[in-house]
Amino acid sequence: MPADQLAALANSDTQRLAARMAQDVFAGVFRQAVANDGAPDAGVLGEVASQCANWCRAGGSDDARALRLALLVGGLDQWGLAYTQAFGLTAIHPLTALIGGLRTRLDAREESRFQKYFEQIDAVEGDGVDFKVELRRSIHMALWHAMAACESATQVEAIVQTLGSLMVALDRKMPALGWRLVADALANIQICLLSEQAPASPLAQDGTQQLFASLRHALPAERYQAILAHSGQAVVAWQQARRQTVQ
């Protein structure tokens, strides 16, 4: 991987924090959408937008502030895309309103800086790499846990299809890093099952098998084997560490 050109403006800790903030903010917005039948609560969204804007303003320069906002909005976008696909939604209106509220606070110069970094993060694989790793791990595992809690085969199939599609698209878009993020997700899924951190229902087990099978068919054979080998090494390392802890 080439050096992260954005690390000087947002170090690893800042990037990971941006990913966690995107996850927490999205979770709150999604709960609001479900509770209010999709209608935004202007008061709640205004408060959330102010908190996000305050964190972005804490950057040390105009560029750092623009980058923080680009990371946060990019993360919210990806969470929204994943959930609309997985749950068959046409839109998540509170999320759209929140992102719009964050963007309308910008003047023309701030909007230009924001757009520059937003596009750079998307176009350059190694830029914002710690953010991307943290964000994708959270999205993949959230969808898998949602699948594991499903009560019907139809629900399982919809989420598995979305999760598999996201992983395949990630591998294609990020040839150097994407497959490692897929392997990371598969390793964490196996660890969850081995450690009994998720429901071990027949539906959950069947959904996990469907996911592995879909990846096997969609990815080139060499790539899929590399993913399996990488995830397997992580699972073995976890098992060894667990045995040492027990001893």
C-alpha angles and dihedrals in degrees: 000000000000119000116283104255090199097053093095090059097038119018125207095274092050092048093050090047090053090054092049091047091052089052095048094044092048092049091054093045092048092051088051091051091052094045095047098041090253097308116132119239102222095200095051093043091050091054092048091048090052091052091050092047091050091053091049091049089056089074114114098239142013090267093048091051092049091049093051090053091046091053093047096046091043090053093049090049092054094047089050093049093049095049097043089054096043096048100033096246124160092209144338099232099192089053092051090049092049095050090045090051091052092050097046090059089068126092120219095272093047091048090053092052091046092051091049094056094038090057094042093055090052097044103041113061097204097046113099089006097157090051091050094049094049094043097048093045090054094047094046094049094043091055092046092051089049089052092048090055095050119122100205138046090235092058091047093051093051094052094042090052091051094045093048092047092050091051095048091047090049092053091051096046095044107036095173100042108015098080090051090054090051090050090049090055094048091049092051091048091053091046090052090053094046092047093044092237092139136042111283093205120148088249092054092048092047091048091051091050090049090052094052091045093050091051091048091055097040100046129065110266095244092049093049091049091050090051092050092048093049094047091044092055090052092050092049091049090051092049092050092049090048092053091050090051092051092049 
